[in-house]
Amino acid sequence: MSTAAADIPVTYRDAPVGFASGWATNAEMASSGFEHLHEAGETPPGAQPLDEHLVEGVQMISPEVAAQLMRAARVPVLRDPVGRIVATWDEGRWWTPDESAEFLRRIVAEINGGES
């Protein structure tokens, strides 16, 4: 785990009774309070489907294809008993929106030489 995360409190060490793990899109995460995530736009009509981009070896992708990948990607999430997303899994733990935002703030501060 990153040193930036070392002292951020953990709300969910494990899934509480009645909670369930599952998967969600970037857009679902953004609408659930993970404000640092943003919808990656819409795929324009006639865009090449992602499964046609699968080739062997290293390839360079355009920002448009990167956004298309982000729209299609699914990430692990923890849902409360009524199905709301309350946390996402990363760095070996569950992160609530507030914990995730604090972690991101600290990472940015590290990159900027200690200033957020």
LINQUIFEN-V442184 format. One line per field, one symbol per residue. phi: phi as a letter, one per 40 degrees, with the letter a starting at -180 (. if undefined). psi: psi as a letter, one per 20 degrees, with the letter a starting at -180 (. if undefined). A space follows every 50 residues. Layout:
BEGIN
phi=???
psi=???
END
This chain:
BEGIN
phi=.ccccdbcdbcbcbccdgcacabacdcccccbhccccbccgbccdgcccd ccccbcgcabbcdccccccccccbbcbbbcdcgccbabcafgacbcdccc ccccdcccccccghbc
psi=qqhhigjpqogohrorpiqqqbqqrgghghijimiiqqpkaqpqpjqpqh iiiorqapqpqrhghghgghhhqqqprpqrhjjqpirqpqkjrpprgggg ggggghgggghjkip.
END
